[in-house]
Amino acid sequence: METKAAETPGQEEKYLMKRILGCAMVVMFLGAALLLAKSVEGSEYDKGKTLYKNKCQFCHGIRGDGKGPAAEPLLGHPVDFINSKFWQGDVEKKSKIQSRKARK
């Protein structure tokens, strides 16, 4: 097995600089990926909010409690989204909604 000759200080510095720059590039890439994910997530929230306002709010109400202006004449009462019974067994939906409320 061959042993390498000791590296010169210049070679060692170049190696360290390459490592530092490589790590910096990875960190910048990850940061950009996170920002992109946030912007996509935010736009999805806005789409959902608009969809609810245009298609659901009239019956389910502004708060989602099922007491919208069109709720009373319906044969079946609209679902109350703020009632804990609606969220039982669906942890993923509940955590997403709660995380949105925390950001406001």
N, C-alpha and C positions, 0 to 999 in steps of 0.2 A: 504494500500500500504506500502510495507516495504521500509525502507531507508537503504542504504548500509553504513556500517561503513567506516569511512575515510580510504583511502588507505595509506599504509605506503610508505615512500619515496622510498624504494627498489622496491616495486611493480610498482610505478609510473615510475621509471627509466626503468624497464623492458618493460613496456607498450610503452614508448616513443621509446626505441630501436627497438622494433618490428615494430612500425609505420615507423621509419626512414628506416629500412632495407627493409620493404615492398615497400616504395616509391622508394628507390634506385633500387630495382629489376624491378619495372615497368619502370623506366627511362631507364635502361639498355636494357630491352626488346624492348622498342620503338626505341631506337637508333639502335639496331641490325636489327629491321624490316626496318627502313629507309635505312640502308646500303644495305640490301638485295634488296630492291626496286630499289635503284640506280644501283646496279650491273645488275639487270634484265633489267632495262631501257636502260643502256649502251649497253648491248649485243643486245637488239632489234634495237638500233640505228645502231650498226655495221652490223647487218644482213641486215637492210634496205639499208645501204650505199653500201654493197656488191651487193645486188640485183639490185640496180639502175645502178651500174657500169657495171654489167654483162648483164643486160637485157634492160636497158632504155637509157643509156648514148650515145650509138651509134647513135640514132635518135634525142634524146632530147638535147644532148650536155652536156658538163661538168657542165655548169652553170644552165642547165635546161631551157634554152631559146628557145629550139626547133631548134637550128642551129647545130646539130651534123653532122658528115661527111656523114651519110646515109640519111639525111633529104631531100635534094634537089630532088632526083629522085622519092620520094614518091608522090602519087597522092594527098593525104591530108597532109597538113603541120602538123608536130608534135606539140602538145600543148606546149605553152610557159608557163612554171610553174612560171616564175618570173613576168609575167604580172598580174597586180592587178585584171583584169577581171576574170581570172581563179579562184581567191580566193573569189570573191563576193558571199555572202550567205553561206560560209563554214567557219565560225569563228573557229571551233575546229581545222581544218587542219591548218589554218593560224597560230594560236597561238602555235601549236606544232612545226611547222617549225621555227617560230621566236624564240622560246625558245631554240631550238637547235643551231641556229645561234649565240645567245647571249653567249652560253657556250663555243664556240670555241675560 
